[in-house]
Amino acid sequence: MANGKPNRPIRPRGGGPKGRRRVVIEGGGNRPGTGQRQRPGDRPADRGPRQPREVVAPTGPATVESGVTLRDFSQALGVAMPQIIKLLMNLGTMKTATQSLTDDEVALIAAELGREVTIKHADDDDTEPETFEDAEESLKARPPVVTIMGHVDHGKTTLLDAIRQTSVVSTEAGGITQHIGAYQADHDGRLITFLDTPGHEAFTAMRARGAKVTDIAVLVVAADDGVMPQTKESISHARAAEVPIVVAVNKIDLPDANADRVLSELATEGLQPEEWGGDVQVARVSAKQGEGLEDLLERILLVADAELDLRANPDAEASGPIIESRLDVGRGPVATMLVHRGTLKVGDAIVAGDGWGRVRALYDYRGERIQQARPGEPVEILGFDRPPPAGELARVVENERRAREVAQQRGERLRREALAKQRTGGVSLEKLFEQMGTGAVQDLNIVIKGDVQGSVEAIVSELGKIQHPEVRVSVIHTGVGGITENDVNLAAASNAMIVGFNVRPSAEVRGVAERAGVEIRLYRVIYQLTEEIEQALVGMLSPVETEAILGEVEVRALFRASRIGTIAGCMVTSGVVRRGANVRLFREGTRIHETTVAQLRRFKDDVREVTEGFECGILLDGFNDLREGDVFEIFETREVERTSLDAPSSSAAS
């Protein structure tokens, strides 16, 4: 006993409790003949060695979303992540499981694995229109939705202005419609909804969007101008949307108007007028004089009644496309929606793309506050958390929680796609500095802010058409609303300029931009914007090296000097020869060598130049293998600043 405690028996190391023995039972849970216990999963000895299980490689097509993460792509293909990571490393890229893959990387991996992979983009979801099964008794008549389309300056907005007896053209910069406007007109007690689409080629996407949401397309053609490029494009959009076309031959009051010539050109495009035995309704109008407007409206309603079944269920949950959106000072995000189905009411929870909210207020096309909007009516909505993308389908859902959830899912998908595109496009500062250091393509970084979403889309589309092997436009951020301090900070960090379209910065923001050295350019017309951006790109181009032929010299005699080499006694047959100029040596018409004039003498004097008809002595730099009869072509290289993007990077002048 120690310290008052009884001594405990000491157990041997490695042994079990005293007096306890280990018993091995043959058979049962033991391996036969071994005396060892059989563990679960062990194969009986009489079944032979374990055979390797055959792994069947997954085959067949797979569909993934653009911007898919490496882990999700691995699961979609049924291929282990380490195998995909190894393929990416072979391509010079390292990715983690949660990083997004670009579309190019997805295609390359699929090709390496011999798999067929379809990449689904967020915009692809909108190509399949939503269909509803409504009971026949629930369908009610709705107003026809009419799109005004045509070439720029053919009088589309003036025509709509005359129909509505308002003034819209005066509010548009340069008289050019640069937004989609939605309005309604009353004719004999029946409402007609009009969409005015821009005619300038930069707004192709907006014009196509207008054709997708319409029932009837009114093609406006000027009687003094005829069918033009945007006229043909509008016809293509209307046909792609499978909507009937009504032709309005405008400006018939002008002295040089020729409506028959316009009809002949339209017939060439496949639009045969009804008066010529075809099926296309044609109205001759003068928007400024107010002539033929009643006839045009009658023909629109005739087509609507004869060819279309314009009915919708007004009692369902509202849905329809977003025509336009903007950020209004004082009111916040404002969206223009064309209700296709159901009745939109104040208080409804609504979602469109990555924007959601609760309808706080509704305004009709006159700016009057209303409580609800029925099918076929355009309406302005207040209550979105952000301006929803134009062209997105807006729909009412059961509550705000559901609206937020749907918008967040859509927004996350759009962010993944944008992230994948950024990695492909190389707009990061690190890549930019690396490219500029190696003499690669230089980027003109731009932050674009516009008054409405459609204008921003059109600007981005137009700038994307500017292609050059040495410089390019890189749009690093777009947004709707005024230019803010955050935009200036982003531009300063990205070495970018800010382009504002129908928006302006406050005095405080201007001060921040001046201190940060950020240039802000403001525009109201897209022509001027694209022209000045092109000029900015021209300023980034390196000068062009050109050659100027100075003259031609013929070798008449040779003088060999032991210390300096062979001196050619020459006659200047044309032009002039200068000391230090470049020389091409031709012998019997074949170019032998290219060097420079090291020394030029006239008799015993060193001279700077010798003109045509005079003799001289020439010593070439580093070349002495001369013969009588050789011809020297004297030329100079000059650097010339380029004045346009079309100028070649190098040229030779002769």
C-alpha positions as CSV (number, residue, x, y, z in Angstrom):
1,M,0.0,0.0,0.0
2,A,1.3,3.4,-0.9
3,N,-0.1,6.7,0.2
4,G,-3.0,4.9,1.8
5,K,-4.2,3.2,-1.4
6,P,-4.1,-0.5,-2.1
7,N,-1.6,-1.7,-4.7
8,R,-3.2,-2.8,-8.0
9,P,-1.8,-6.0,-9.8
10,I,0.4,-5.1,-12.7
11,R,-0.8,-6.6,-16.0
12,P,1.7,-7.8,-18.6
13,R,2.2,-5.5,-21.6
14,G,0.3,-6.5,-24.7
15,G,-1.9,-8.9,-22.7
16,G,-5.6,-8.9,-22.0
17,P,-7.3,-9.0,-18.7
18,K,-5.9,-11.6,-16.2
19,G,-7.5,-15.0,-16.5
20,R,-9.2,-14.2,-19.8
21,R,-8.2,-16.5,-22.8
22,R,-8.8,-16.0,-26.5
23,V,-10.7,-18.9,-28.1
24,V,-10.6,-19.5,-31.8
25,I,-13.6,-21.4,-33.2
26,E,-13.2,-23.3,-36.4
27,G,-15.8,-22.6,-39.1
28,G,-18.7,-20.2,-38.7
29,G,-17.3,-16.7,-38.9
30,N,-13.7,-17.9,-39.4
31,R,-11.9,-18.4,-42.7
32,P,-11.8,-22.1,-43.5
33,G,-8.5,-23.7,-42.6
34,T,-6.9,-20.5,-41.4
35,G,-8.1,-20.0,-37.9
36,Q,-8.7,-16.3,-38.8
37,R,-12.0,-14.5,-38.4
38,Q,-13.7,-13.7,-41.7
39,R,-14.6,-10.0,-42.0
40,P,-17.7,-8.7,-43.8
41,G,-17.2,-8.4,-47.6
42,D,-14.5,-11.1,-47.7
43,R,-15.0,-13.6,-50.6
44,P,-15.0,-17.3,-49.9
45,A,-11.8,-19.1,-50.8
46,D,-13.5,-21.6,-53.1
47,R,-14.8,-18.8,-55.4
48,G,-11.3,-17.9,-56.5
49,P,-9.6,-14.5,-56.8
50,R,-11.7,-11.3,-57.0
51,Q,-12.3,-10.2,-60.7
52,P,-12.0,-6.5,-61.5
53,R,-15.4,-4.9,-62.0
54,E,-16.0,-3.7,-65.5
55,V,-16.5,0.1,-65.6
56,V,-18.8,1.3,-68.4
57,A,-17.8,4.7,-69.7
58,P,-20.8,7.1,-69.9
59,T,-21.8,7.9,-73.4
60,G,-24.5,10.0,-75.1
61,P,-25.2,13.7,-75.3
62,A,-25.3,16.0,-72.3
63,T,-26.7,19.4,-71.8
64,V,-25.1,22.0,-69.5
65,E,-25.7,25.7,-68.7
66,S,-23.3,28.3,-69.9
67,G,-20.9,29.2,-67.0
68,V,-21.2,25.7,-65.5
69,T,-18.9,24.9,-62.6
70,L,-16.3,22.2,-62.9
71,R,-18.1,20.0,-60.3
72,D,-21.4,20.3,-62.1
73,F,-19.8,19.6,-65.5
74,S,-18.2,16.5,-64.1
75,Q,-21.5,15.3,-62.7
76,A,-23.3,16.0,-66.0
77,L,-20.8,14.0,-68.0
78,G,-20.3,11.3,-65.4
79,V,-16.6,11.8,-65.5
80,A,-14.3,12.1,-62.5
81,M,-13.2,15.7,-61.7
82,P,-9.5,14.7,-61.6
83,Q,-9.7,13.6,-65.2
84,I,-11.3,16.9,-66.3
85,I,-8.7,18.9,-64.2
86,K,-5.9,17.0,-66.0
87,L,-7.4,17.9,-69.4
88,L,-7.5,21.5,-68.4
89,M,-3.9,21.5,-67.2
90,N,-2.9,20.1,-70.5
91,L,-4.6,23.1,-72.1
92,G,-2.7,25.4,-69.8
93,T,-5.6,26.2,-67.4
94,M,-6.0,25.4,-63.8
95,K,-9.5,25.3,-62.3
96,T,-11.0,24.5,-58.9
97,A,-14.2,22.6,-58.4
98,T,-16.3,25.7,-57.9
99,Q,-14.9,27.8,-60.7
100,S,-17.0,28.4,-63.9
101,L,-15.9,27.0,-67.2
102,T,-16.0,29.1,-70.4
103,D,-18.0,27.9,-73.4
104,D,-14.7,27.3,-75.2
105,E,-13.3,25.2,-72.3
106,V,-16.5,23.1,-72.2
107,A,-16.3,22.5,-76.0
108,L,-12.6,21.5,-75.8
109,I,-13.1,19.1,-72.9
110,A,-16.1,17.5,-74.7
111,A,-14.0,17.1,-77.8
112,E,-11.2,15.4,-75.8
113,L,-13.6,13.0,-74.2
114,G,-15.5,12.4,-77.5
115,R,-18.8,13.5,-76.0
116,E,-21.5,15.6,-77.5
117,V,-22.3,18.5,-75.2
118,T,-25.0,21.2,-75.7
119,I,-24.4,24.5,-74.0
120,K,-27.6,26.2,-72.9
121,H,-27.6,30.0,-72.4
122,A,-30.0,32.0,-70.4
123,D,-31.4,33.7,-73.5
124,D,-32.3,30.3,-74.9
125,D,-35.0,29.9,-72.3
126,D,-36.8,32.9,-73.8
127,T,-37.0,31.5,-77.3
128,E,-39.7,29.0,-76.2
129,P,-42.9,31.1,-75.7
130,E,-45.0,30.2,-72.7
131,T,-48.3,28.6,-73.6
132,F,-51.5,28.4,-71.4
133,E,-54.5,26.2,-71.6
134,D,-57.4,28.5,-70.9
135,A,-61.1,27.5,-71.1
136,E,-63.0,28.8,-74.1
137,E,-65.5,30.7,-72.0
138,S,-62.7,32.5,-70.1
139,L,-61.3,34.1,-73.2
140,K,-62.2,37.8,-73.9
141,A,-61.4,40.0,-76.9
142,R,-58.3,42.2,-76.5
143,P,-56.9,45.1,-78.5
144,P,-54.5,44.3,-81.3
145,V,-50.8,45.1,-80.7
146,V,-49.4,46.9,-83.7
147,T,-45.7,47.6,-84.4
148,I,-44.6,50.6,-86.5
149,M,-41.5,49.6,-88.4
150,G,-39.4,50.9,-91.3
151,H,-36.3,52.8,-92.4
152,V,-35.0,55.8,-90.5
153,D,-36.6,59.1,-91.4
154,H,-39.5,57.6,-93.3
155,G,-41.9,59.1,-90.8
156,K,-42.8,56.3,-88.4
157,T,-43.0,58.4,-85.3
158,T,-44.6,61.3,-87.2
159,L,-47.3,58.9,-88.4
160,L,-47.9,57.6,-84.8
161,D,-47.8,61.2,-83.6
162,A,-50.6,62.1,-86.0
163,I,-52.7,59.1,-84.9
164,R,-52.4,60.0,-81.3
165,Q,-52.5,63.7,-81.9
166,T,-49.5,64.3,-79.7
167,S,-45.9,65.4,-80.1
168,V,-43.3,62.8,-79.7
169,V,-40.7,63.6,-82.4
170,S,-39.7,66.8,-80.8
171,T,-38.5,64.9,-77.7
172,E,-36.2,62.6,-79.6
173,A,-32.6,63.8,-80.3
174,G,-32.1,64.6,-84.0
175,G,-35.7,63.5,-84.7
176,I,-34.6,59.8,-84.3
177,T,-36.6,57.5,-82.1
178,Q,-34.2,55.8,-79.8
179,H,-36.6,54.0,-77.5
180,I,-39.6,51.7,-77.9
181,G,-42.7,53.7,-77.0
182,A,-46.0,52.0,-76.3
183,Y,-49.2,53.9,-76.8
184,Q,-52.9,53.3,-77.4
185,A,-55.3,54.9,-79.9
186,D,-59.1,54.7,-80.1
187,H,-60.9,54.1,-83.4
188,D,-64.7,53.8,-83.6
189,G,-64.7,52.7,-79.9
190,R,-62.0,50.1,-80.4
191,L,-58.6,50.4,-78.9
192,I,-55.4,49.7,-80.8
193,T,-52.0,49.4,-79.0
194,F,-49.1,50.8,-80.9
195,L,-45.3,50.1,-80.5
196,D,-42.9,52.6,-82.1
197,T,-39.6,51.0,-82.9
198,P,-36.4,52.8,-83.9
199,G,-35.4,52.8,-87.5
200,H,-31.6,53.3,-87.2
201,E,-29.6,50.1,-87.9
202,A,-28.0,50.3,-84.4
203,F,-31.3,49.4,-82.9
204,T,-31.8,46.0,-84.7
205,A,-32.2,44.2,-81.4
206,M,-34.8,46.6,-80.2
207,R,-36.7,46.4,-83.5
208,A,-36.6,42.6,-83.4
209,R,-38.0,42.7,-79.9
210,G,-40.8,44.9,-81.1
211,A,-41.7,42.4,-83.8
212,K,-41.8,39.5,-81.3
213,V,-44.4,41.0,-79.1
214,T,-46.7,42.3,-81.8
215,D,-49.8,41.0,-83.6
216,I,-49.6,43.2,-86.7
217,A,-46.6,45.0,-88.3
218,V,-47.2,48.3,-90.0
219,L,-44.4,48.9,-92.5
220,V,-43.9,52.6,-93.2
221,V,-42.2,53.4,-96.5
222,A,-41.6,56.9,-97.8
223,A,-43.1,57.5,-101.2
224,D,-40.1,59.7,-102.2
225,D,-37.5,57.2,-101.0
226,G,-38.7,53.7,-101.6
227,V,-37.5,50.4,-100.1
228,M,-34.3,50.9,-98.1
229,P,-32.0,48.6,-96.1
230,Q,-33.8,48.9,-92.8
231,T,-37.1,48.4,-94.7
232,K,-35.9,45.0,-95.9
233,E,-34.6,44.2,-92.4
234,S,-38.0,45.1,-90.9
235,I,-39.7,42.8,-93.4
236,S,-37.4,40.0,-92.3
237,H,-38.2,40.6,-88.6
238,A,-41.9,40.6,-89.2
239,R,-41.7,37.4,-91.2
240,A,-39.6,35.8,-88.6
241,A,-42.2,36.7,-86.0
242,E,-44.9,35.3,-88.4
243,V,-47.1,38.4,-88.1
244,P,-49.2,39.9,-90.9
245,I,-47.9,43.1,-92.5
246,V,-49.8,46.2,-93.4
247,V,-48.0,48.8,-95.6
248,A,-48.3,52.5,-95.1
249,V,-46.9,54.5,-98.0
250,N,-46.1,57.8,-96.3
251,K,-45.2,61.3,-97.6
252,I,-47.6,61.1,-100.6
253,D,-48.0,64.9,-100.3
254,L,-44.4,65.5,-101.5
255,P,-43.8,66.6,-105.1
256,D,-41.5,63.7,-106.0
257,A,-43.7,61.1,-104.3
258,N,-44.2,57.9,-106.4
259,A,-46.4,55.4,-104.6
260,D,-46.6,53.0,-107.6
261,R,-42.8,52.7,-107.6
262,V,-42.8,51.9,-103.9
263,L,-45.5,49.2,-104.5
264,S,-43.4,47.7,-107.3
265,E,-40.3,47.5,-105.0
266,L,-42.4,45.9,-102.3
267,A,-43.7,43.3,-104.7
268,T,-40.1,42.5,-105.5
269,E,-39.6,41.8,-101.8
270,G,-42.6,39.4,-101.8
271,L,-45.3,41.9,-100.5
272,Q,-48.0,41.9,-103.2
273,P,-50.5,44.7,-102.7
274,E,-54.2,43.7,-102.5
275,E,-55.0,46.2,-105.3
276,W,-52.5,44.2,-107.5
277,G,-54.2,40.9,-106.7
278,G,-52.1,40.1,-103.6
279,D,-53.0,39.8,-99.9
280,V,-51.2,42.8,-98.4
281,Q,-53.2,45.7,-97.2
282,V,-51.7,49.1,-98.4
283,A,-52.8,52.6,-97.2
284,R,-51.5,55.8,-98.8
285,V,-51.0,58.3,-96.0
286,S,-49.4,61.7,-95.3
287,A,-48.5,61.9,-91.6
288,K,-47.9,65.7,-91.7
289,Q,-51.1,66.5,-93.6
290,G,-53.2,63.9,-91.7
291,E,-54.4,62.2,-94.9
292,G,-55.3,58.5,-95.1
293,L,-55.1,57.9,-91.3
294,E,-58.7,56.6,-91.0
295,D,-58.1,54.2,-93.9
296,L,-54.9,52.9,-92.2
297,L,-56.7,52.2,-89.0
298,E,-59.6,50.5,-90.8
299,R,-57.1,48.2,-92.6
300,I,-55.4,47.3,-89.3
301,L,-58.7,46.3,-87.7
302,L,-59.7,44.4,-90.9
303,V,-56.5,42.3,-90.7
304,A,-57.0,41.8,-86.9
305,D,-60.6,40.5,-87.4
306,A,-59.9,38.5,-90.5
307,E,-56.6,36.8,-89.8
308,L,-56.1,36.8,-86.0
309,D,-57.9,35.4,-83.0
310,L,-57.1,38.2,-80.5
311,R,-58.5,36.8,-77.2
312,A,-56.9,36.4,-73.8
313,N,-58.0,35.3,-70.3
314,P,-58.2,38.5,-68.1
315,D,-58.8,36.5,-64.9
316,A,-55.5,34.7,-64.9
317,E,-52.2,35.8,-63.2
318,A,-50.8,38.6,-65.4
319,S,-47.8,38.0,-67.7
320,G,-46.2,39.8,-70.7
321,P,-43.0,41.1,-72.1
322,I,-41.0,44.0,-70.7
323,I,-40.9,46.6,-73.5
324,E,-38.5,49.0,-71.9
325,S,-37.0,49.8,-68.5
326,R,-35.1,52.8,-67.0
327,L,-34.0,54.3,-63.7
328,D,-36.1,57.3,-63.0
329,V,-34.8,60.0,-60.5
330,G,-37.3,60.2,-57.7
331,R,-39.4,57.1,-58.7
332,G,-36.7,54.5,-58.9
333,P,-36.8,51.6,-61.4
334,V,-39.6,52.0,-64.0
335,A,-40.5,49.2,-66.4
336,T,-42.9,49.4,-69.4
337,M,-44.8,46.1,-69.7
338,L,-47.2,44.9,-72.4
339,V,-49.8,42.7,-70.7
340,H,-50.5,39.6,-72.8
341,R,-52.6,37.6,-70.4
342,G,-54.3,38.2,-67.1
343,T,-54.9,41.5,-65.3
344,L,-52.0,43.2,-63.5
345,K,-53.1,44.9,-60.3
346,V,-51.4,47.2,-57.8
347,G,-49.9,45.0,-55.0
348,D,-49.1,42.0,-57.2
349,A,-45.7,40.3,-56.7
350,I,-43.9,40.3,-60.0
351,V,-40.7,39.0,-61.4
352,A,-38.9,39.7,-64.8
353,G,-35.5,38.2,-65.4
354,D,-33.3,39.0,-62.4
355,G,-35.6,41.9,-61.3
356,W,-38.5,41.4,-58.8
357,G,-40.7,43.4,-56.6
358,R,-44.3,44.3,-55.6
359,V,-46.3,46.6,-57.9
360,R,-46.5,49.9,-56.0
361,A,-48.1,51.9,-58.8
362,L,-49.3,51.6,-62.4
363,Y,-49.4,54.3,-65.0
364,D,-51.0,54.2,-68.5
365,Y,-49.5,55.6,-71.7
366,R,-50.8,59.1,-70.9
367,G,-49.1,59.1,-67.5
368,E,-52.3,58.7,-65.5
369,R,-52.3,56.5,-62.5
370,I,-54.5,53.3,-62.8
371,Q,-55.3,50.4,-60.5
372,Q,-55.1,47.6,-63.1
373,A,-54.1,46.8,-66.6
374,R,-55.9,44.2,-68.8
375,P,-54.6,42.2,-71.8
376,G,-53.3,44.2,-74.7
377,E,-52.6,47.3,-72.6
378,P,-49.1,48.9,-72.1
379,V,-48.4,50.0,-68.6
380,E,-45.6,51.5,-66.6
381,I,-44.7,49.6,-63.4
382,L,-43.2,51.0,-60.2
383,G,-41.9,48.6,-57.6
384,F,-39.0,46.6,-59.2
385,D,-35.8,46.4,-57.2
386,R,-33.8,47.1,-60.4
387,P,-34.7,47.9,-64.0
388,P,-35.5,44.5,-65.5
389,P,-33.9,43.5,-68.8
390,A,-35.9,44.6,-71.8
391,G,-37.4,41.7,-73.6
392,E,-37.8,39.5,-70.5
393,L,-41.1,37.9,-69.7
394,A,-42.7,39.5,-66.6
395,R,-45.1,37.4,-64.7
396,V,-47.1,37.6,-61.4
397,V,-46.2,35.0,-58.8
398,E,-47.9,34.0,-55.5
399,N,-45.8,36.1,-53.2
400,E,-42.7,38.2,-52.8
401,R,-40.7,35.4,-51.5
402,R,-41.3,33.3,-54.6
403,A,-40.5,36.4,-56.8
404,R,-37.2,37.0,-55.0
405,E,-36.2,33.3,-55.3
406,V,-36.9,33.1,-59.1
407,A,-35.1,36.4,-59.7
408,Q,-32.0,35.3,-57.6
409,Q,-31.8,32.0,-59.5
410,R,-31.9,33.9,-62.8
411,G,-29.4,36.5,-61.6
412,E,-27.0,33.8,-60.4
413,R,-27.2,32.1,-63.8
414,L,-26.6,35.4,-65.6
415,R,-23.6,36.2,-63.4
416,R,-22.0,32.8,-64.1
417,E,-22.4,33.4,-67.8
418,A,-20.9,36.9,-67.5
419,L,-18.0,35.6,-65.5
420,A,-17.3,32.9,-68.1
421,K,-17.4,35.6,-70.9
422,Q,-15.1,37.9,-68.9
423,R,-12.5,35.1,-68.6
424,T,-12.8,34.5,-72.4
425,G,-12.8,38.2,-73.3
426,G,-9.7,39.0,-71.2
427,V,-10.9,42.3,-69.8
428,S,-9.1,42.0,-66.5
429,L,-6.4,44.5,-65.7
430,E,-3.7,41.8,-65.4
431,K,-4.4,40.5,-68.9
432,L,-4.6,44.1,-70.3
433,F,-1.2,45.1,-68.9
434,E,0.3,41.8,-70.1
435,Q,-1.1,42.3,-73.6
436,M,0.1,46.0,-73.8
437,G,3.5,44.9,-72.6
438,T,3.9,42.3,-75.3
439,G,2.5,44.5,-78.0
440,A,-0.7,42.5,-78.4
441,V,-4.2,43.9,-78.9
442,Q,-4.9,47.1,-76.9
443,D,-8.3,47.5,-75.3
444,L,-10.3,50.8,-75.0
445,N,-12.2,50.1,-71.8
446,I,-15.6,51.7,-71.6
447,V,-18.3,52.1,-68.9
448,I,-21.7,52.7,-70.5
449,K,-24.6,54.3,-68.8
450,G,-27.9,55.0,-70.5
451,D,-31.4,56.2,-69.8
452,V,-33.1,53.0,-70.8
453,Q,-32.0,49.4,-71.1
454,G,-32.8,49.1,-74.8
455,S,-30.5,52.0,-75.7
456,V,-27.6,50.4,-73.7
457,E,-28.1,47.1,-75.6
458,A,-28.1,49.0,-78.9
459,I,-24.9,50.8,-78.0
460,V,-23.1,47.6,-76.9
461,S,-24.2,45.9,-80.2
462,E,-23.0,48.8,-82.3
463,L,-19.6,49.0,-80.6
464,G,-19.2,45.2,-81.0
465,K,-19.2,45.8,-84.8
466,I,-16.0,47.8,-84.6
467,Q,-13.3,45.2,-85.4
468,H,-9.6,45.8,-85.8
469,P,-6.6,43.5,-85.3
470,E,-4.7,46.0,-83.1
471,V,-7.3,47.8,-81.0
472,R,-10.8,46.9,-79.7
473,V,-13.6,48.2,-77.5
474,S,-14.0,46.4,-74.2
475,V,-17.2,47.2,-72.4
476,I,-16.5,46.4,-68.8
477,H,-19.8,47.6,-67.3
478,T,-23.2,48.7,-68.4
479,G,-26.1,50.2,-66.4
480,V,-29.3,52.2,-66.5
481,G,-29.5,55.6,-64.8
482,G,-27.3,58.6,-64.1
483,I,-23.5,58.4,-63.8
484,T,-22.6,57.7,-60.2
485,E,-19.4,57.9,-58.1
486,N,-19.2,54.1,-58.2
487,D,-19.0,54.3,-62.0
488,V,-16.1,56.7,-61.7
489,N,-14.3,54.5,-59.2
490,L,-14.7,51.5,-61.5
491,A,-13.5,53.5,-64.5
492,A,-10.5,54.8,-62.5
493,A,-9.5,51.3,-61.4
494,S,-9.9,49.9,-64.9
495,N,-8.3,52.7,-66.8
496,A,-11.6,53.2,-68.6
497,M,-13.7,56.1,-70.0
498,I,-17.3,56.6,-69.2
499,V,-19.9,57.0,-71.9
500,G,-23.3,58.5,-71.0
501,F,-26.2,58.3,-73.3
502,N,-29.1,60.7,-72.5
503,V,-27.8,60.8,-68.8
504,R,-25.5,63.1,-67.0
505,P,-23.4,63.2,-63.8
506,S,-24.0,65.5,-60.9
507,A,-21.5,68.3,-60.0
508,E,-20.1,66.1,-57.2
509,V,-19.5,63.2,-59.6
510,R,-17.8,65.5,-62.1
511,G,-15.5,66.6,-59.4
512,V,-14.6,63.1,-58.4
513,A,-14.0,62.2,-62.1
514,E,-11.7,65.2,-62.6
515,R,-9.7,64.3,-59.5
516,A,-9.4,60.7,-60.6
517,G,-8.5,61.6,-64.2
518,V,-11.5,59.8,-65.6
519,E,-12.9,61.1,-68.9
520,I,-16.7,61.3,-69.2
521,R,-18.3,61.7,-72.6
522,L,-22.0,62.5,-73.0
523,Y,-24.1,61.8,-76.1
524,R,-27.7,62.1,-77.3
525,V,-27.4,60.6,-80.8
526,I,-25.8,57.2,-81.4
527,Y,-24.2,58.3,-84.7
528,Q,-21.9,60.8,-82.8
529,L,-21.1,58.2,-80.1
530,T,-19.8,55.5,-82.5
531,E,-17.9,58.0,-84.6
532,E,-16.0,59.5,-81.6
533,I,-15.3,56.0,-80.2
534,E,-13.8,55.1,-83.5
535,Q,-11.6,58.2,-83.5
536,A,-10.5,57.3,-80.0
537,L,-9.4,53.9,-81.2
538,V,-7.6,55.5,-84.2
539,G,-5.6,57.5,-81.6
540,M,-4.4,54.2,-80.0
541,L,-3.1,52.8,-83.3
542,S,0.7,52.7,-83.9
543,P,1.9,54.8,-86.9
544,V,2.1,53.3,-90.3
545,E,5.6,52.7,-91.8
546,T,5.6,53.7,-95.5
547,E,8.3,53.6,-98.1
548,A,9.1,56.5,-100.4
549,I,11.3,55.9,-103.5
550,L,13.8,58.7,-103.7
551,G,15.7,57.8,-106.9
552,E,17.6,55.3,-109.0
553,V,21.4,55.0,-109.5
554,E,23.4,53.0,-112.1
555,V,27.0,51.8,-111.4
556,R,29.3,52.9,-114.1
557,A,32.7,52.2,-112.6
558,L,34.3,50.5,-109.6
559,F,37.2,51.9,-107.4
560,R,38.8,49.6,-104.8
561,A,40.3,51.2,-101.7
562,S,42.1,48.9,-99.3
563,R,41.1,50.8,-96.2
564,I,37.4,51.5,-96.9
565,G,36.3,49.0,-99.5
566,T,34.8,49.2,-103.0
567,I,33.5,52.6,-104.1
568,A,30.9,52.7,-106.9
569,G,31.2,55.4,-109.5
570,C,27.5,56.1,-110.3
571,M,25.2,58.1,-112.4
572,V,21.9,59.3,-110.8
573,T,19.5,58.3,-113.5
574,S,16.3,59.5,-111.7
575,G,15.3,61.3,-108.5
576,V,17.9,61.9,-105.9
577,V,20.4,59.9,-103.7
578,R,21.0,60.9,-100.1
579,R,23.6,60.0,-97.6
580,G,22.2,57.5,-95.0
581,A,19.3,56.5,-97.3
582,N,18.3,52.9,-97.7
583,V,19.5,51.1,-100.8
584,R,18.2,48.0,-102.7
585,L,20.9,46.5,-105.0
586,F,19.5,45.0,-108.2
587,R,21.6,42.9,-110.6
588,E,20.0,42.0,-114.0
589,G,16.6,42.7,-112.5
590,T,17.1,40.5,-109.4
591,R,17.4,41.9,-105.9
592,I,20.8,41.0,-104.4
593,H,21.1,42.9,-101.2
594,E,19.6,45.7,-99.1
595,T,21.7,48.2,-97.1
596,T,22.3,51.9,-96.6
597,V,24.5,54.6,-98.2
598,A,27.5,54.9,-95.9
599,Q,29.3,57.7,-97.8
600,L,28.4,59.9,-100.7
601,R,30.9,62.0,-102.6
602,R,30.9,64.4,-105.5
603,F,34.4,64.6,-106.8
604,K,36.5,64.8,-103.6
605,D,33.9,66.4,-101.4
606,D,31.5,64.7,-99.1
607,V,27.9,65.8,-99.9
608,R,24.5,65.1,-98.4
609,E,22.7,64.5,-101.7
610,V,23.2,64.3,-105.5
611,T,20.3,64.9,-107.9
612,E,19.4,63.4,-111.2
613,G,21.9,63.8,-114.1
614,F,25.0,64.1,-111.9
615,E,27.8,61.6,-111.2
616,C,28.8,60.6,-107.7
617,G,30.8,58.1,-105.6
618,I,28.8,55.8,-103.3
619,L,30.2,53.5,-100.5
620,L,27.6,51.0,-99.3
621,D,27.5,50.0,-95.7
622,G,29.0,46.5,-95.2
623,F,28.8,45.4,-98.9
624,N,31.6,45.4,-101.5
625,D,30.6,42.7,-104.0
626,L,29.6,45.2,-106.7
627,R,29.7,45.0,-110.5
628,E,29.4,47.5,-113.3
629,G,25.8,47.7,-114.4
630,D,24.3,47.2,-111.0
631,V,21.3,49.4,-110.2
632,F,20.7,51.0,-106.8
633,E,17.1,51.8,-105.8
634,I,17.3,54.6,-103.2
635,F,14.3,54.8,-100.7
636,E,13.3,56.0,-97.3
637,T,10.9,54.7,-94.6
638,R,8.6,57.1,-92.9
639,E,6.1,56.8,-90.0
640,V,2.7,58.3,-90.8
641,E,-0.1,58.7,-88.2
642,R,-3.2,56.8,-89.2
643,T,-6.5,58.7,-89.6
644,S,-9.0,55.8,-89.7
645,L,-9.4,52.2,-88.6
646,D,-9.5,51.2,-92.3
647,A,-5.9,52.3,-92.8
648,P,-3.5,49.3,-93.2
649,S,-0.8,48.7,-90.6
650,S,1.9,49.0,-93.3
651,S,2.1,50.0,-96.9
652,A,4.7,50.7,-99.5
653,A,4.6,53.9,-101.6
654,S,6.2,53.9,-105.0
